[in-house]
Every structure is written in C-alpha cells, then in structure tokens.
Amino acid sequence: KYELLFCVHDDEDSSIPVVKKLMNEFPHIDARLFIGGEDVGLNPKVNNMMPGYRNSKHPLILISDSGIRMRKDAVTDMVGWMGEKTALVTQVPFCYDREEWGPSLEQMYFGTSHARIYLVGNMLNFVCSTGMSSMIKKKALEECGGMGKFGDFLAEDYFFGVELTKKGWECALASLPALQNNGSVTAETFDARACRWTKLRFAMLPHIIVVEPLQDWLVNSILFSLSIWNLTGVHPLYVSIVHTFFWFFSDYSLFKSVHGGPMPISFTRFLLLWLRREIFASRVYKNAICNPDIGWRKGTYRLDWGGRIKTRPNNHD
C-alpha cells in the first residue's frame, strides 16, 4: 500500500504536464502533486520536499530523485531491509545502461571508484546515506526534528544518517543499486558533478582532504611503487605495471558485481573510460580545493566546516 507524492520547485516545471497526465490515466493510484515547496532553509531540495513530507500518510518515506529510474522490485527490496532497529535504507548509487560517452563515464565511476568507497564505508559502519534513492522511517526522522531541521545542510541525506545513528537507529544498504538516468551527461558535466561531491566531503569531513587522493589508482600506484623500490630495490616501473594490472581488474570485477548482469560496454571501452576517469581525478581534486563554491540546482553555495550552508552568493531563486 503506497502513495505517490510529486514535489516540484515551481509551476513552470516541465514535469507537471507529465505528472497530471499520469494521474488522469491512473485515477485509482493515490497520487498528489505539490508545487512551490516551503521555505525551511537554504537547501532547495529540502524546501521542495517539505509539502510531500508533511502530507505523507504512511510510516515509510521513499525519497526518489527525478533522475532515478526505479526497478519494479526496488521498493520491495528496500522494505525487506527495513528491520525493527533500522530507520534508513539506501541504494548504492549507480547508473542505467546508456551508450553515449558521458553516461558511460558516469556509470563506470559509480561502479568502481565510488562503489569501492561506498561499500567499504558501509562495511566499517560509516554513514553512507545518499538522498537520490533512500527509504526512511518517518517516526525516526521526527525524533531527529523532522525533515525541516536539515534545511540548512546542503548534504541533507548524509546528515539524516548521522542524526539517526545518534538516536540509536541503524542504517542498511539495499541489494539493488539506484539507477541514475539523467537527461544530459557529458564528460564535462560529470567532472563538475564529481567536483561538487568532493567539495561536500571536504566540508563535512575535513580530514578527507588528506586521505581521499590515496584511494585513486595513480597516486596509490606511485606511492606503492616507490615504497617497494625503497624496501626491496625492485624497479618502480615493474611494480607499477603489476599494481595497475591488479587495480584495474579489481575495478572491472567490482563493476560487474554492482551491475549484476551482462556488461553494457566492451572491455576496450571500459579500459578507455577507466583511464580517463582515473587520470582526471587529480584535476577534480585540485579544482575542489581551489574553488570551494558549490553550484547546485539554481544556486551557488558555500559551506562551513561541518556541512552547514554559510552563504548564498549569486543565487537566482
């Protein structure tokens, strides 16, 4: 038993006619459309979701971004992980299969570098909640002050998880990944998006500035090769070749596991995408350090340490 609550930012949103058409075609489905949101903070997504949150009828709330393509069994899977002590179930971010270079690059990143961090973090009981596709117990979120309390945090999804764990609740990872299916993705827009996430991590967890580069192949390969050379005298070139071989095939194996089906791209194409992502990772890191402003939706934001929104320069809202 469920309801569909569509939340849009303003009455010029191009999705409104689509939603109204669907509601007319399926009148037996409990669905409502909320336009305009509420002003509870500087986070535009939280503001947009507030009317749907306040008017929701059921004990579980599934937040699903407009860029997510839901599998038919995704909701059932997430509910299955919602135990008695569990308050939040999130899906590993991934991407729907597409042939273009930009979406393939994005999919490769989410199935390798990002999945590696995400899964290890979850194994070590770090908070890994993402807002693009997550299910929350409403009563547990109300214990934390409700959704409106997080209106001044840009990464509200992460702080949902932080506050819930402080209250003694647990977070779980669903079996199925979240299939992003954004309308237009290029290599440049992907780099900008990856840079925004890096800036968010730096603001929320400042120590990440030091350790994050170590999880990328190129930096890791250089440090590992020089260390082995210093300890054993083996030439760094030979060590880096072996290291790169194992690193690449570990990423390839992880991608296949997250994807859970036939590979959507050829081995050669995967190799080219992998090299492009790993080589450009250092540039993304440098840009995040040099320009801390975060452009997201219709605004530009600056974060205090801890993730709270500090200023709103050049905002068009």
N, C-alpha and C positions, 0 to 999 in steps of 0.2 A: 504494500500500500504506500503510495507516494504522491507527491505533488511537484509540479514544475513551476519554479518562480524565476521569471526572466527579469533581470535588472539591467537597465541601460542608462547611460550617462545623461543623455538629453533627447529631446523629441525629434532631432534631426538624424538620429542613428539609423543607418541603412538596414539594420536588422529588424526594425519594428514591423514593416510590412510582412516580412517572412514569418515572424512570430504570430502576428494576427491571423495570417493565412492558415498556419498550422492549428491555431486554437479553433478556428472555424471548421476545419476539416475533421478535427478530433474533439468534439464538444464533450465527450464523456470523460476526457482526461482532465483532472483537477489542475488547472494551469492559470497563472496570473502574470500580468505584465506591470512592472514598476518603472516609472520614468522619472529621472531627476535626482534620485538619491536623497541623502540627508547630509548636512554639514556637521560631522562629529570630529573632524581633524583635518590634517593636510594630506592624508593618503587618499587619492581619488578612488581606488578600488574599494576600500572600506566604506567610504561615503556612498558609493554606488550600490553596495550590497545591503546597506542598513535596512531599507524598507522590506526587502525579502526576508532578512533575518528576523526582524521584529514581527512579521506576519506569518512566519512559518508555524505549521501545526504539529509537526512530528518531532520525536526526540532526537533523530539523527539529521544532520545537515550535510549535504554533499556540495562542496564548492567546486564548480567546474567552469574553467575559463572558456571564453568563446572560441579560442583556438584549439580546443581539445576535441578529438574525435573519439567518442566513447564506444568501447566494445559492448556488445549485447550482454556479456556476462560480467562486466566490470563492477557494477553496483552489487551484484550478488557476492562477488569475490571480496569486496571491501567490507560488506556487512559480516561476512564469515570471519573476518579478522577482528571484529569489534567485540572483544571479550568483556567480562564483568569489570575488570580494572582498566580496560583500555578506553581512552577518550578520543584518540585521534588515529586514523588510518590514512596513510598517504601512499600514492603510487610513485614509483621511480620514474622521473622524467625521461621520456624517450620521444620518438617521432614516428609518424605514419610514413609508410614507404612512398617515396616520390623520386622521379628520375632526374630532376634538374640538379645542377651542381650545388647551389646554395642549400636547398633542403637536405641533400645527401651529406654535405659537410656538417650541417647541424645534427643530423641523425648519428653520424659517425662519432661526433664529440660526446653526445649524450649516452651512446652505447659503450664508450671506452673511458676517456678521462673523467667525465662527470660520474659515470656509474661506479667507477673504481673508488672515488672519494665517498660517494653516497653509501655504497654497500659496506665499506669498511667502517665508516662513521656509525652506521646503524648497528653493526656488529659490536662496536665498542660502547654502545648506548649513548652516543651523542645525539642531540636533537637534529633531525634531518627532515623536518616537515617542509613541504612545498605547497603553495597555495593554488597551483594550477589544477590539481585534482586531489582533493582530500576530503575525508569524512570526519565529522566532529560530533560528539555528544553535546547537545545544546545545554543541558544542565551543568555539565562540567565547565563549559565556556562561561556560563553565567556565574559560576563560582569564582572565575578569574576576573569578573567585572563586565562580562559580555563583550560582544564584538566592538562596540563603540570605544572601549578602553584602548584599543590598539590603533586608533585613528591617526596618531602622531608618530607611528612607526612605519617606515616605508616597506620593510620586510615583515609585514604583519603575520605571515604564515609561520616564519621561524619563531616569533615571539608567542604565537599560540602554543607551540610545542613547549617552549621554555616555561611559560606560566603554568601549563597543565601539569608538567612534571614536578614543579614546585609544590603543587597541591596534592601530589601523590598519585596522579594518574599516569598511565603508561601510553606510549605511542607504538604503533605497529606499522610494518611495511606490507602492502598488499602483494599478491602473487603476480598480478598483471601490471605492466607499465602504463604510464599516461602517454597517450599518442597525440603529440602536438601536430597540428595540421594548419599552421599559419598561412595566410593567403599569399604573402610575397616574402621570400627569403633569398637574399644574395649573400655572397661571401662577406661583403662589407657590412651589411646589416647584422649578420651573425657575429662578426668581430665586435661591433658596437654593443650587442646584447651581452656577449661574454665579458666585455669590459665593465658593463654595468653591474653584473653579478659579482665581479672581482671587487669593485668599489664597495658594494654592500657588505661583502665578507670582511673587508678591511675595517669598515666602520663598526661592525658588530663584534668582531673577534680580532683585535689589533695584532695579536701575535701571528696571525695568518700571513702578515706581510713578510715575515722571515721564513716560514716553513712552506708556504704554498709553491714557490718555484721548485722546491725539491721533489715534488711529485710529478713534474713534467719530464719526459724522456731525455731531452737534450741536456739539461742541467744535470740530471741524475747520471747520465752516461759519462759526462765529462768528469764529475767528481769521483765516480766509481772507478773509471779507468786510471785516473791519476793516483788514486789511493792504492789500487792493486800494483801499479808501477812502482810506487814508493815502497810497498811492503815486499814485493816479490821480484821486481825488476822486469816483469813481463811488459812488452811494449804496449802503450795505451791504445794504439790503433787496433791491435788484435783483440784486446779486451773489449773495446767499444763495439767492434763488429759482433762479437758473441753476445754482449749485453743488449745491443739493438735487436738482434735476432729474437732473443727470448722475450724482450719487452713487446715487440710488435706482435708476435704470435700469441702472447698472453692477452693483449688487447683484442686481437682477432677472435680468440676463443670467448672472451667476455662479451663482445658484441653479438656473437651467435647465440649466446645464452640469454641475453636480455631480449633479443629479437624473437627468439622462440619459434623460428620457422626457417624456411629456405632463405638463403642470403639474397637481399634485394639488389645487390650490386656485384659486379665481378671482383675477383681477387685483385686485379691490377688497379681498378678504380678505387677500391678500398685503400690500397697502398698509397696512391696519389693523394687521396683525401687525408689519410693519416699523416703523411709527411707535411702537407700544407698546414694542418691544424697544429702539429707539434712545433714546427719551425716558427709559426706566427705567434705562439703562446707567449714568448718573451716580449713581443711588441704590445700585446694586450696588457700584460703586467705593467710595462713601463707607462702606457697611457693611463692606466688606472691610478698610478702613483702621481703622475704629473698633473692630472686634471680630476679633482675629486667630485666635481659637479656631476649629478646623475640626471640624465634626461629620460623621462618615462611618461608615457601617455601624452597629456597636453601640458606638462610642466617640467621645470628644471629644479632639482632639489640638492641640498647639501645636508649631510648627516653629522651629528655629534658622535663622539665615541659612544658606543652602546647601541647605535642604530636609530636614535630619535631624530626626526626631521627638525632641522635647525632654521633654515631659511627657505624662501620660495622665490628666488630671483627669476626674472624673465618668464613668469608663468602666464599663460594665456587664458586661464579659467576666469 
